[in-house]
Amino acid sequence: MKQFKRSLSMRLALAFALISMLSLGIIGVYLYRSLQQEIAWRDDQALLGRLERMQLLLKNTPDIQALLERPELYANMLGNTQHFLWVLDTQGKPLLSINPAALPLPELQASSQPTFHQDPAVPYRLVAQRISLHDKQLVLIAGHLLTERQNMLASYRNTLIIALSLGGLVTFLLGSFISQRGLRPLRQLAAQAGAIDSGQLHRRLHADSDYLELSLLETSLNQTLARLDEGYQQLARFSADLAHEMRTPLNNLMGQTQQVLSRSRTTADYEQLLESNLEEFERLARMIDSLLFLARSEQPERSLALQPTDLNKLVEDLCEYFEGMAQERDLQLVNQCSGTLSAEPDMLTRALANLIANAIRHADPGSQIMIASAEQDNQHIVSVRNQGAQIKPPHLSRLFERFYRADPSRSQPGHSGGLGLAIVQAIMRLHSGSAQVFNEEQGVRFELRFPQTLQMTDM
C-alpha cells in the first residue's frame, strides 16, 4: 500500500479514472433522469389518449349496454395486459371493466379535468375524469402497471453502471500508460542524478523532453549541481591552502629548531630561537582563531547584538591604530565617514580593520586611503579606497574565498593568515549584507553594503 501511494504514475492514473468516472456518472445520472421523465410523460399522454378514445366511443354509442354488446370496439384498445380501464356510475359501480391483471378498484376523487394518481405502495399509475354523457354522470379511470417501466429503467441503470465501470477501468489503464510515458523523462533525470557521486559533480543532467516543467526541473537541478561542484572545489582548494598555510610556520619551527639543536648553542641563541618560535606560534594561533570565527559565523542560530555605532569615531580610532603602519609606507588615512549605523561594533571594527590593513599592504607609497560612507540603492555603504595596482577581473569574484590570493604581488603575509577578506564577507553575511570589490581608474575600492533595515542616521 505504501508503494502504491508513493507511485506518482499510479496516483495519476487513479486520478484520471476517478475524474472520468465522476464525469461519466454525472452524465449517466442526467441521461437516466431524462429518460425516466420522458417515459413518464409518454405514458401519461398515452393514458390521456385512452380517456379521449373511450369518451368518443361512449359518445357514439346510445348507452353502455350497447357498448358492452360490442366488446370488439374496445377490447383491443389497451394493447396488452399491463393496461386497464374502468367506467363507473355515480355510485362508483363499474359499468365497464377491462382489468386483465384483476386489480382492485381504486377509490379516487374525480373531477371534470383529468387527474393523475399514483400510490407509492401500489405499482401502477391512474388518471381519472368525470364526464357527462347522455344526461348521465360517469367516471372514467385509465391506468397501467409500472412493472414494465421499472424493469426497463432498471436494465438501463445496470447498463450505465457497467459502462461506467468499464469506462473507469479503461481510463485507469490509459492513464497509467500515459503517465508512465509522460514521466519517463523524470525517471531518466532520476537515473542520471543517481549516477552522479562526489567525483562526478561536473556532470550535468539532460532529459529527452521539451516540456516546460521538466526543463525548469532540469535547469534547477543543474544549477544545484553547479553550486555543489563549486562548493566542493572551494572546499578542496581550502584544504590544500590550509595545509600550505600551516606547513610554512611548521617548517620554520622544525628547521630552526633542528638547526639550533645540531650543535651546542649559547643561552642567547636559545632565547633567539624561542622568540622566533613564539612568532610562528602566534601566527598559527591567529590562523586557528580566524578559522574558528569563520566556522561559528556559519551557524544558523548565531545572532548579533546590534547597537548604534558612530562611524566617524570608529574609523577615526582605526586610523590612529594603523597610523604607524601607514607612515612606514608614506600613506595617509582619510576618514570621510559620518552618521550612526546599527551594527555589532566589534565585528564592524574587525571588518574595517581587515580592509584598511589590506589597503595599506597594496597601496602605492605616497598615496591616500579613503574611508567613506554613503547611501545608495536602499543600502548603507562603507567603502575603503586605495590607489595602486588593479585586480584582474577573473579574480574579483573569488577574492573573498578563504586563503585565495589573486597573484603573488598580493600574497604578502599579514596578521589575518590569508583569511582577512573571508572574515569580512562572513561578518557582512551575519549583518544580512555583502562585501564587494571593484577596480577603479587608479586603484581598488572595497565596499561593505548593509541593508536598509540596519538604519544609518546623520549625527
N, C-alpha and C positions, 0 to 999 in steps of 0.2 A: 504493500500500500504506500509506503514511503517512497519507493522507487517510482510508482505511478505519479505521485504528487510532484516529484522533482522533475518529471519529464515534461519539458515545455511543449514538445510536439504533441504528446498525448493530451495535454491540457487544452491546447489549441483545437485539436480535433474534437474533443468533448465539447468545447465551447461552440464550435461550428454546428455540431449535432444538436445541442440544446437550442441554439438560436433558430435552426431550421425547423426543429420540432415545434417550437413555440410559434413560429410564423405559420407553419402548416396547420397547427392546431387552431390558431385564430381563424384562418381561412376555412378550415373544416367546420368549425362551430358556426361560422357565419353561413356557409352553404347549407348546413343541416337545418339551422333555424329558418332559412329562406325556403327550403324545400318543405319543411313542416307547415309553414304558414301558407305556402302555395297550394299544397294538398288540401289543407283545411278549407281554404277559400273555394277551391273547385268542388269539394264535397258539399259545402253549403249551397253553392249555386245549383248543384245537381238536385238537392233536396227542394229548393225553391222551384225548380223546373217541374218536379213531380207534383208539387202542390198545384201549380198552374195547369198541368195537364189533367189532373183529377177534377179541378174546377170546370175545365172545358168539357169533360165527359159528363159531369153532373148537369151542366147547363144544357147539353144537347140530348139529355135523357129525361123522359117525362117524370120518372121517380126512381128511387133507389131500387125498388123491386125489379124494374125493367133492366137496370144495370146489373143486378145480381143474376138475372137470367141470361146475360151475355158476358160471361167471365172472360171470353177471349179478348174483350176490349181493354181489359186492364191487367189480366193475369201476367202477361209478358212485359208489362211496363217497367217493372223494377229491375229486371235483368238477371239477378242472382239471388241466392238465399241470404245474402248479407243485408238486404234492404227489406223494409216493412212499411205498411201504411194502414191507418185506421180512419174510418168515417164514423163520427159519433153524433148522437142526437143531443138534445139539451140536457137530458138526464145522465149523459155520459155512457149510454148504452151503445155498443158497437153495431152499426148498421152494415158496415162492410169492413172486413178484416183480411189483410194479406200479411201473414205472420209465419213465414216458413220456420223461423227459429223458435216458435212458441214462447215468445217473450210476454211477460205480464203487461197488462195495460197500464201505462203510466198515468198518474194523476197530475194534470197540468192546468194552469190558468191561461186560457187562450184569449186573444184579442183580435181585433179586425186586421191588425198588421201581423205578418209572420214573426214569431218569437222563437228564438233558438234556446234549447235547454240541453245541458249536459251535466250528468251527475258523476263525480269522480269515482264513486263506488260502483257504477254500472257502465260497462264498456260499450255504450252507444251514444249517438247524438241525435236529437229530435228537433223538429220545427213544427210549431202548431199555429193554426189560424182559424178564427171564427168567421164563417161566411153566411150569407142569407140567400137561399135558393128556393124558388117555388114556394115563397111565403113560409119557409122553414129555416130555423137556425141550426146550422151544422158546424161541427168542429172537425177540421182536417188535421191529421197528425202523420207526418212522414219522418222516417229515420233510417239510420243504417248503423250496422255494427262497426266498431273501431278496430276490431281484431286485425283485419287485413291491412289497414293503415299502419297500425303499430308494428306488425310483422315487417312491413316494407321499410319503415323508418329504422327498426332495429337492424335489419340487414344492411341498410345504408350506413348506419352508425358503426357497425362492425367492420364494414369495408373501409370506412375512414380511419378507424383505429389501426387496421392492418397496414393501410397505405402510409399512415403517419409513422408507424414503427419502422416500416421498410425505408421510408424517406430518411428517418433519423439514422438508421444503420448505414445506408448508402452515403449520407453526408459525413458520418463519422469516418468511414473508410476513405472517402475522397479527401476529407480534411486532414486525416493522418498522412495520406500520401503527399498532399500539397505542402503540409507543414514540414514533413521530412525533407522534401526537396528544397523548400524555401530556407530551411535552417542549415542546409548543407554548407554554405559559406561560413556560418558561425562555427560549425564543427571544425571546419578547416582552420579557422583562426585559433580555435582552442588547441588543435593538434600542433599548430606552428608555435603557439605560445608555450605549450608544454615541452617542446623540444629545446627551448632556449634555457641555458643554465648560466652560471656566473661567468663562464668563459666565452659565452656567445652573445653578450649583450649588444654587440654591434649589429646583429641580425635584425631585420625588420619583418613585419607581418604583411602578407599580400593575400587578399581574398579575391576569388574569381567572381566578383559581383559588382554590378553598377548601382545597387540600391543605395540610396542616400544614407539610411540608418546604419548600414554596415560600413559604409565609407567613413562616417563620423566615428564609429567604434574603432575602426582600423586606425584612423588618424590619432585618436586619443591614446590607444594602446602603444602606437609607435612613439608618440611624444613621451609617454611614461617610460618606455624602454630607453629613449634618448636621455631622459633625466637620470634614470638608473645607471646608464652607461657612463654619463658624465660624473655622477657621484662616485661610482666605482673607480673610475680613472683618477678622480681627485683624491680618493682615499689611498689608492696605490701610490700616487705622487707624494701624498702627505707622509706615508710610511717611509718611502725612500728618503724624502727630505729630512724627516725626523731622525732617521738613522744617521744621515750625513751630518746634521747639526750636532748631534750628541757625540758622534765619533770624533769630531775635531777637538773639543775640550778633553775628551778621554785620552786621545792620542797624545795631546800636550802633557796631560798629567803623567801618563805612563812613560813618555820619552824623557821628560825632565827628571822624573824620579829614578828611572834606570840609569840615566847619565850620572846623576849625583851619587848613586849607590855603587857605581862601577869602581870607585876608589875612595879612600878616606878624604873627608872634607872638613873644613873648619866650621866652627859654630856659625859664623856669618853666612857661609854657603848654605847651610841647612835652613837658616832663617829666611834667606832669599828664596829657597825652594818652597818653603811653606807659604810665603807671601804670594808667590806665583800660583801655587796650587789653590790658594784661597780665592784668587781672582777667577780661576776656572770653575771652582765650586759655586761661586756666586753666579757665574754665567749659567751654569746648569740649573741652579735654584730658580733664577728668573725665568728660564725657559719652562721649567715644570710649573711654576706659578701661572704663567701665561696659558699653558695648556689646560690647567685646572679651571682657570677663569672661562676659557672658551667652552669647556665641557659643561660647566654649570650654567652658562648663558643659554645653552640649547635646551635646558629643561623647561617643559611647557608650564610648570607650576611656578616658575620664577616670577616674582613681582617686584616692582620698583617703588621706592619711597620718593615720589616726586615732590618737589618743593620749588618755589620761585627762586631763580638764580640770577644774580646780577651779572650779565655777560661782560660788561666793561671791566668790572672789578676782577672777575675770574681770569679774563685774558690778561689783564694788567699784572696779576700775580704770576701767571705763566711767563710773561715777557721778562719779569725780573728774575725768575728762576733760570731761564735759558740765556740771560744776558751775557754771562761769561762765555758760554759756548759760541754764541753769535759773534762776540767780539773777536774770538780767535780766528774767525774766517772773515772778519771785516763786514759783518752783516748787520742790518738794522731791522729790529722788530717793530712794526707799526700796528697799533691797536685802533681799529675803526669800529669796534662793536658798541652797541648801545641796546638798551631795553632789558627786560626781565623775561627769562624763558623758564617754563615749568619743566624741570628735568631732575634727574638724580645728580647732585653736584659732583660727587666723587667720580662717577662714570663719565660725566661730561668733561671733567678735568683730565681724566686719563685719555679720552679720545682726542681732545685738542692737543694734549702734550705729545701724543704719538705723531700727530700730523705736523706739529711745529718742529719736533726733532727730525722727522723725515725731511721737512723742507730745509732745515739747516744743513743736513748732510749733502743735499743735492742742489743747493742754490749756488749761483755764480758768486764768487767773492766780490765784495763791494756793492752788492745789490740789496734790495729791501724785501722783507717778507711781510705781506699784508694779511692781517686777520680782520675780517669784516662780517657784519650781519645784515640780513635783508629779508624782505617778504616777497614771495613770488609764487604764482600759481597755487594759491591757498596753502603754501608751505613756508615754514620759517627756515632760513638758510644761514648757516655759519660757514664761511669759506676761509681757506688758507692758500694764499698765492705765493709762489716763489719764482724768481727768474732763473732760468737755467735750461739744460737740455730737455727736449720733449721726450715723451714716452712713445714708442712705436705703437700705432693703433692696434695691432693684434694682441698687445699685452694689456690694454686698458681694462678689458672685461675680466681679466684674471688677476689683476693686481692685488685684490683683497683676499686671495686664497692664502692658506697657511704655507709659510716658507717659500712662497712664489717670489721670484726675482726676475724682472724683465730682461736685464742684461748685466754683465759683470760690473759696469760702472755704478749700478745701483745695489751692489751686494756688499757694501761696507758693513761690517759688524756693528750692531747697536745694542742698546740695553734691552730691546724687545726680543732679541734672539730670532729675528725673522718672522715674528708673529704680530708686529705692531699694527699693520693695516688690517689684518684679520680680526684683531681685538676691536679696532674702530668699527668695523662692519657689524660685529656681534653686539656692541653697545648700541648702535643705531637700530638694530632689529629689536632689541629689548624696548626701545622707545617707539616702536612701530614706524620707524623711519628708514632711511637708507644713507649710505655713503657712496659718493660718486667722484670720479676723477675726469678732468678734461685737459686737453692740450690747448694752450693759448699761444699767441703770436710770439711771446718772449719767455714762455715758461709753462708751468703746470699749475692747475687750480684743483684743489680738493674741496668738496662740499659735504657738509652734514645737513641733511634735509629732514626736518622734523614736521610731523603732520600738524594741521591747523588746530587739532584738538589740544595740543600742547601749547597753551597760549603764550604769546610773547607781547609784552606791553612796553611802551616807552617810559623811560624814567622821567 
